[in-house]
């Protein structure tokens, strides 16, 4: 939402937003499968995508 208000080009947000969405879907699956290492990597990737999107807004 911050990126939209700051005038960031939507094309720059597409890939990181999709990556963030995918990580949000994969994380609970990995949790149920009890795969801690991949779950942690998924969180790092998702947070990194979010930080990248926020950095575009600055």
Secondary structure, DSSP 8 states (H G I E B T S, - for coil): -HHHHHT--HHHHHHHHHHHHHHHHHHHHHHHTT-HHHHHHHHHHHHHHHHHHHHHH-
